[in-house]
Amino acid sequence: MKRVLCYGDSNTWGYVPGLGVRHPEDVRWTGVAAKLLGPDYRIIEEGMNGRTTTFDDPYYDFHNGKRGLGYALCAHAPLDLIVVGLGSNDLKFTDAIGSSKGLQELLRLIGHASACYPDPISEIFPNGTKILVVSPIHLHPEVDRQEPEFDFYGKYEQSCLFAKYFQPAAELYHAAFLDAAAYAAASPTDGVHMEPEGHRALGKAIAEKIQEIFS
């Protein structure tokens, strides 16, 4: 059985637009992918609302994805693949280029996971490190019409640049790449999160990509 860790933010967690509750397991893209992949794969959810790549949130210090990475890798080892789906929350603190630099730091750590997070009992990637970078969906254009107090105010155009900078970062670290914005979009309800149809499309695309990685 292939063990796949999905390390992401609220769109991995399954945040329902405008409500903050969680989509049911079979609606979330992780659940969709798990059903399509079947019993030969174990999809492990590790999504958290507000998680960044490497950036500190002054109000929630546990949102820094770099700080949480080692815990997640060691807790779920052994792994065959990690799917990294972060970046949207970085726009609260930086631009798309800055987010790509944060992604590169995560990829560096994952690529050297055995040395960075040594475990004498269980190696994190015993069969070799495999990474799938999922570039985030775009924010909805309406976010630019929100009040300045909104976390993503004025960041729509930057969100459209994620794939441009994330794909070269993935290639630099020999990771597979998928642009989530090619399959799903943010709901106009809150401008950030996906409706069920977005989860279905993205889950199908990621399942196909995972099969391709292991083919």
N, C-alpha and C positions, 0 to 999 in steps of 0.2 A: 504494500500500500504506500502510495506517495503522500507525504505529509507536507501541506502547503500552508504557510503562515501568511495571513493577510494583515499587513501592518498599515493602518490608515487612520482617517479622521471620522467626522460625523457621517460622511457619505458611505463609509464602510460600516460604521455602527448602525446606520439605517434610520437617521433622523427624518421624521415626517415633517415636511415643510409647514412652517407656521404653527406647529403644535408642540414639537419637542419630544413627543413620545416616539417609540421605536416601531418601525415597520415590522410585521411578523417575520419570523425566520425564513419562511419560504418566499417572501417578497423581496428581501434584501438581496443584492447582487451576489453576495457570498453564498446564500442559500440556493439561488438560481444556478450558479456555477456548480455547486456541490451535487445538485440533482442531475445536471447534464453530464457531469464527469463520472458519476456512479460510484460503486463500492471500492474501486481501485484507488480512490483518492480520499484523503481526509482534509477537508477545508477548515482551517482554524481561524476563527475571527479574533482580531486584535485591533478593533476600531475604537477610537475615543474622541468624543466631541472636543473640538478646539485644538487638537494636536497639531503642532508645527513640525517642520523638519528639525531645525536646530535652534529656533528662536524662543527666547523667554517671554512669557506673558506675565506682566507685573502683578496680575491678580490671581493667576493660577500657575504656580511654578511647576506643576506636574504635567503641563501641556507640552513641554519640550520633548520632541520625539527622540532626540539624541540621548537624553538622560534615560528614557524608558526602553531604548532599544535592547540593551544588554539583558534587562529583566525578561523581556519578551522572548528573546532568542533562547536564553537558558531555560526558561520555564517550559517552553514547548519543544525543546530538542528531544530527539534528533529531527532534523528537517531536510527536505529534499528541494524546497523552493520557498523563497520569500517574495511576496507581492507587496511592493511599496507604493501606496496611494496617498501621498501627502503633497502639500503645497498651497492649497487654498487659504489656510489660516495664516500662512507666512505673509500674505498681502496686508495683514493688519500692521506689519512692522517693516516690510521691505517691498521690493518690486519683483518681477518675474526673474530677473537676472540674479538677484540676491537669493531667491528661493532655489534656483538651480544650484547655487553654491552650497546651500544647506543640504540639498539632495546629494551632491557629490560627497559631502562629509559622511552622510549616512552610508552611501555605497562603499566608501573607503573602509568604514568600520565593519560592514557586513562582509566585504571581501577578505578581511583579516580577522574574521570572527573568532577563530580558534586561538589566535594570539591575544586578541583584545578581551575576550571573555573565556579564559581557559577553564575547562571542567575536566578533572582527572577521570571522571566516570563515563561521560557521554559527550562525544564530539558533536558540535552543532550541525555541521553539514558533512556527515561521514562519507557521502558519495560525491563530494564536490559541491562547491557553492553555485547555486543557480538563483538568479534575481530577475524579476519582472517589474519594470518601472511602469506605473500607470500615471500618465500625465493627467491632472485634474480636468473636470468639466469646466467650461467657462461660467463665470458669474452671469446672471441674467442682466441684460442691458438696463433694466429698470433700477438696478442698484445705484446707478449714477443719479437717480432722481430722489434718492432717500435723503434724509437729513444728515448733516455733517457728523452727527454723533454716531451714526451707524458704522460698525466696524469696517465695512467694505465700501464705504462711500468713495466714489471716484475711482474704483479699482477695476472696473469692467475691462477696459482696454488692456491692462496688465494681465488679466486672467486669460485673454486671448493669445498671449505670447508664451504660455506654459510649454506647449509642445515644441516650439521653436528652440527653446533652451534646454528642455528636459531630454529630448532625444539625443543630442550630442553628449550630454552628461551620462546617459545610459550607455552609449557606445564606448565612451572613455573607460567605463568599468565593465565592459563586456556583458552588459545586462540586456535582456530582451526589452522591447518597448511597445507600449500601446497607448494611443491617445484617446482617453475616455470621451473627449468632446466630439469625436467622430461618431459616437454611438448614443450619447445621452446629453441632456441639457438640464439646467437648473430651472426649478419651478418659479413662475412669476409671483407665487405666494410669498416667498421670502428671498428669492433671488440667489439662493446658495445651494439648496438641497434638491434631491431627485424625487420625482413621483414614481409610483410603481412601474410605469412603462419604461422609465429610464433605467431602473434597476434590472428589469428583464433584459433589455437590450445590452446593457453593459455586462451583465452576468454571462450572457451567451458569448459575447466577444472574448471575455477573459477566459472562459472555459475552453474555447477554441484555441486561444493562444497558449494556454497551459498544455493542451494536448500536443500542440506543435513543438513546444519546448522539449517534451519528453519523447517525441516521435523519433 
